[in-house]
Amino acid sequence: MHDVSTTQYSATQLSIYTYTNHPLVSSSHSHTSNSIHHSSQIHSKTNHQKKKEISMGEGRRSRKKCLAYVAAFIVFQTAVILVFALTVMKIKSPKVRFNAMVVESFSSSNSTATSINMKLRAQLTIKNTNFGHFKYDESTLVILHKGVPLGEHVIPEGRTKAKKTQKFEISVDVSTAKASGSELRSEINSGILKLSSQAKLSGKVHLFKVIKKKKSGEMKCDWDVNLGTRQVENLNCN
């Protein structure tokens, strides 16, 4: 009995051994093992490729953001330069005006109806809208009737600060004896004398103590003198 069991057991082992070492079975096991290994390699490569693609995608997004920031900075700088050029660097001519005027003294000659003497007192303003001061030379202001000078006043050289309006008072002696004609006589008889003024301030606008640009401010005003009330009316400056 013992020998038969031993013999059967040995036969079973031999069968298993024979089946395991059979060329077809061994090849099958090897093929399965290779397939698993190959599948593992493919899976590993796929994961690596995915990681690489993700990394490349993040890099592209980062570059796009960087380019967007650079473009925004360039646009901002361009806007700043444009605003600077259109405001600070745009130098304008100063404005010279009569702000107010009164007849300080008045007299007329009995010998001739066209001889009137008066002193006009006026507030002269120089408005500088630039970001640099305006330095001007000495100039002469002239009072006229129909283009004929009746009086003048010398404006001394000076300086108007940046973005400021300079104000000062002047007095001008006016005499109609320097003019003649039917028009003047007609105006005096009507009681309204029409006068005008001209002045030109020439100088330079100094910007940042480096840039100096020649500019001039011109004044052209006209008004009426009411000979009855001895008041200035309809003062207008261009």
C-alpha positions in Angstrom: 0.0 0.0 0.0 2.7 2.4 0.9 4.6 1.7 -2.3 1.6 2.4 -4.4 0.9 5.8 -2.8 4.5 6.8 -3.1 4.4 5.7 -6.7 1.2 7.7 -7.4 2.6 10.8 -5.7 5.8 10.6 -7.7 3.8 10.2 -10.8 1.7 13.3 -10.0 4.9 15.3 -9.4 6.3 14.1 -12.6 3.2 15.1 -14.4 3.2 18.6 -12.9 6.9 18.9 -13.6 6.4 17.7 -17.1 3.5 20.1 -17.7 5.3 23.0 -16.2 8.5 22.5 -18.3 6.5 21.7 -21.4 7.7 24.1 -24.2 4.2 25.4 -24.9 3.4 26.1 -21.2 6.8 27.7 -20.6 6.4 29.8 -23.7 2.9 30.9 -22.6 4.2 31.9 -19.1 7.0 33.8 -20.7 4.7 35.6 -23.2 2.3 36.5 -20.3 5.2 37.9 -18.3 6.6 39.8 -21.3 3.1 41.2 -21.9 2.8 42.4 -18.3 6.2 44.0 -18.4 5.5 45.6 -21.8 2.1 46.9 -20.5 3.9 48.3 -17.5 6.4 50.1 -19.7 3.6 51.6 -21.9 1.8 52.7 -18.8 4.9 54.3 -17.4 5.6 56.0 -20.7 2.1 57.3 -20.9 2.3 58.8 -17.4 5.6 60.4 -18.3 4.2 61.8 -21.5 1.2 63.2 -19.6 3.5 64.8 -17.0 5.6 66.3 -19.8 2.5 67.6 -21.7 1.2 69.2 -18.4 4.6 70.8 -17.8 4.8 72.1 -21.4 1.2 73.5 -21.0 2.1 75.3 -17.8 5.2 76.7 -19.5 3.2 78.0 -22.4 0.7 79.6 -20.0 3.5 81.2 -18.0 5.0 82.6 -21.2 1.7 84.0 -22.3 1.2 85.7 -18.9 4.7 87.1 -19.2 4.0 88.4 -22.7 0.7 89.9 -21.5 2.5 91.7 -18.7 5.1 93.1 -21.0 2.5 94.2 -23.5 0.5 95.9 -20.7 3.6 97.7 -19.5 4.5 98.9 -23.0 0.9 100.2 -23.4 1.1 102.0 -20.0 4.5 103.6 -20.8 3.2 104.7 -24.2 0.1 106.3 -22.6 2.3 108.1 -20.0 4.7 109.4 -22.7 1.7 110.5 -24.8 0.0 112.3 -21.9 3.4 113.9 -20.9 3.9 115.1 -24.5 0.4 116.5 -24.9 0.3 118.3 -21.5 3.7 119.1 -20.0 5.7 119.4 -23.2 3.1 121.3 -25.2 4.2 124.9 -24.7 1.6 127.6 -25.3 1.8 131.3 -25.7 0.9 133.4 -22.6 -2.3 135.4 -22.6 -2.1 139.2 -22.0 -5.3 141.0 -21.1 -6.9 144.0 -19.5 -8.9 142.7 -16.6 -10.4 146.1 -15.6 -10.2 149.7 -16.5 -11.4 153.1 -15.2 -11.0 156.7 -16.2 -8.8 158.2 -13.4 -8.9 161.8 -14.7 -10.6 163.7 -17.5 -10.3 167.1 -19.1 -11.3 168.8 -22.4 -10.2 171.9 -24.2 -12.8 174.6 -24.8 -10.9 175.9 -27.9 -11.5 172.7 -29.9 -14.2 170.1 -29.6 -11.8 167.3 -30.5 -9.2 167.9 -27.8 -9.8 165.5 -24.8 -7.2 164.5 -22.3 -7.7 161.6 -19.8 -5.7 159.2 -17.7 -6.8 155.5 -17.9 -5.9 153.2 -15.0 -6.1 149.5 -15.8 -5.3 146.1 -14.4 -3.0 144.2 -16.8 -2.9 140.3 -16.5 -0.4 137.9 -17.9 -1.6 134.3 -17.8 1.0 131.6 -18.1 -0.6 128.1 -18.6 2.7 126.3 -19.1 4.6 124.0 -16.6 7.6 126.3 -16.8 7.9 130.1 -16.0 7.7 132.7 -18.7 10.4 135.3 -18.8 9.6 138.3 -21.0 11.5 141.4 -22.2 10.5 145.0 -21.9 7.6 146.0 -24.1 5.4 149.0 -25.0 1.6 149.1 -24.7 -0.1 151.5 -27.1 -3.6 153.0 -26.8 -5.1 153.8 -30.2 -8.1 155.3 -32.0 -8.7 153.9 -35.4 -5.0 152.8 -35.6 -3.6 156.2 -34.5 -1.6 156.2 -31.2 -3.1 158.4 -28.5 -0.9 157.2 -25.6 1.5 154.5 -24.5 3.0 152.8 -21.4 6.2 150.8 -21.0 5.9 147.4 -19.5 9.2 146.5 -17.8 10.8 143.1 -18.2 9.5 140.5 -15.8 8.7 136.9 -15.1 5.4 135.0 -14.7 5.5 131.8 -12.7 4.4 128.4 -14.1 0.6 127.9 -14.1 0.1 131.4 -12.6 -1.6 134.7 -13.6 0.5 137.8 -12.9 -1.5 141.0 -12.2 -0.3 144.6 -12.0 -1.8 148.0 -12.5 -0.7 150.6 -15.1 -1.7 154.2 -15.9 -1.7 155.6 -19.4 -2.1 159.2 -20.4 -4.4 159.5 -23.5 -4.8 162.7 -25.6 -7.1 163.0 -28.7 -5.0 166.0 -29.8 -2.7 163.5 -31.6 -5.6 162.4 -33.8 -8.0 164.3 -36.1 -10.7 163.7 -38.6 -14.4 163.6 -39.0 -14.7 160.2 -37.4 -13.1 161.4 -34.2 -15.3 164.5 -34.2 -18.4 162.4 -34.8 -17.7 160.1 -31.9 -17.0 162.9 -29.5 -20.2 164.6 -30.5 -22.1 161.4 -29.9 -20.6 161.1 -26.4 -18.9 157.7 -27.1 -15.2 157.4 -27.8 -14.0 154.1 -29.2 -10.5 153.1 -28.2 -8.3 150.0 -28.5 -4.9 148.8 -27.3 -2.1 146.7 -28.5 0.9 145.1 -26.8 3.3 142.2 -27.4 5.3 140.5 -24.7 8.2 138.5 -26.2 10.2 136.1 -24.2 11.0 132.5 -23.4 9.2 129.7 -21.6 11.7 127.8 -19.3 10.8 124.2 -18.8 12.7 122.0 -16.2 15.6 124.6 -16.4 16.7 122.8 -19.5 14.2 123.5 -22.3 13.8 127.1 -23.4 11.3 127.9 -26.1 10.6 131.4 -27.6 7.0 132.5 -27.1 5.1 135.8 -27.2 1.9 137.0 -25.7 -0.2 139.5 -27.7 -2.9 141.7 -26.4 -5.7 143.2 -28.5 -8.4 145.0 -26.5 -11.1 147.4 -27.4 -13.6 149.4 -25.3 -15.8 152.5 -25.3 -15.4 155.6 -23.1 -18.6 157.2 -22.2 -17.8 160.9 -22.2 -20.9 161.8 -20.3 -20.4 159.5 -17.3 -16.6 159.2 -17.8 -16.8 155.4 -17.5 -15.3 152.6 -19.5 -17.8 150.3 -21.2 -17.8 147.1 -23.3 -14.2 146.1 -22.5 -13.3 143.2 -24.7 -10.0 141.4 -25.2 -9.1 138.7 -27.7 
